[in-house]
Amino acid sequence: KGVLEELDRWVRRRLRCILWRQWKRPCTRFMRLMQRGLTEQRARDGASNGRGPWWNAGASHMSDAFRNAFFNKLGLISLQNELRRLNHAS
C-alpha cells in the first residue's frame, strides 16, 4: 500500500512538472493558474517564484490547481485504488 501510494503521488507530481515546463513564460503560468481557479495573488506568487519545475510541481499552488480529481477525470487510474478493487473482487 505504501509503495503504490508513493508511486501514485510521484506520477501526479511528474505530470504537474510536465505542465509547468510547457508553460515557459511566467505570464503563461500566471494565466493558466488563474484559469484553474487560483486567486490572482496566489497565481502571481506561484508563477514568478523563480524555482524549478519539480519544486513547483510539488508546491501547494500546483496541487490546488491540478487536484487528483483532475487526473482521474482524464482517465489516469490510481494504482492503490485499482489494487484495492482487484483484491476486493476476488
JOMO-V227122 format. One record per residue. N is the residue number from 1. RES is the residue in one small letter. D_FIRST is the distance of its C-alpha to the first C-alpha in Angstrom with 2 decimals. Layout:
((N | RES | D_FIRST) (N | RES | D_FIRST))
This chain:
((1 | k | 0.00) (2 | g | 3.79) (3 | v | 5.55) (4 | l | 5.33) (5 | e | 6.06) (6 | e | 8.55) (7 | l | 9.90) (8 | d | 10.54) (9 | r | 12.28) (10 | w | 14.19) (11 | v | 15.42) (12 | r | 16.71) (13 | r | 18.33) (14 | r | 19.90) (15 | l | 21.34) (16 | r | 22.75) (17 | c | 24.21) (18 | i | 25.89) (19 | l | 27.38) (20 | w | 28.68) (21 | r | 30.33) (22 | q | 31.98) (23 | w | 33.64) (24 | k | 35.91) (25 | r | 38.20) (26 | p | 37.60) (27 | c | 39.60) (28 | t | 37.37) (29 | r | 34.25) (30 | f | 36.00) (31 | m | 37.03) (32 | r | 33.61) (33 | l | 31.92) (34 | m | 34.74) (35 | q | 34.24) (36 | r | 30.59) (37 | g | 31.86) (38 | l | 31.93) (39 | t | 35.07) (40 | e | 37.76) (41 | q | 37.50) (42 | r | 33.72) (43 | a | 33.94) (44 | r | 36.84) (45 | d | 35.14) (46 | g | 32.00) (47 | a | 34.09) (48 | s | 36.43) (49 | n | 34.42) (50 | g | 35.06) (51 | r | 31.59) (52 | g | 29.80) (53 | p | 27.59) (54 | w | 24.29) (55 | w | 25.12) (56 | n | 26.16) (57 | a | 23.08) (58 | g | 21.06) (59 | a | 23.86) (60 | s | 23.97) (61 | h | 26.80) (62 | m | 24.85) (63 | s | 21.74) (64 | d | 24.19) (65 | a | 26.14) (66 | f | 23.30) (67 | r | 20.66) (68 | n | 17.60) (69 | a | 19.96) (70 | f | 22.30) (71 | f | 19.96) (72 | n | 18.93) (73 | k | 22.68) (74 | l | 23.26) (75 | g | 21.02) (76 | l | 18.00) (77 | i | 15.05) (78 | s | 11.55) (79 | l | 9.28) (80 | q | 6.46) (81 | n | 9.57) (82 | e | 11.08) (83 | l | 8.70) (84 | r | 9.05) (85 | r | 12.71) (86 | l | 13.26) (87 | n | 12.04) (88 | h | 14.19) (89 | a | 17.04) (90 | s | 17.49))
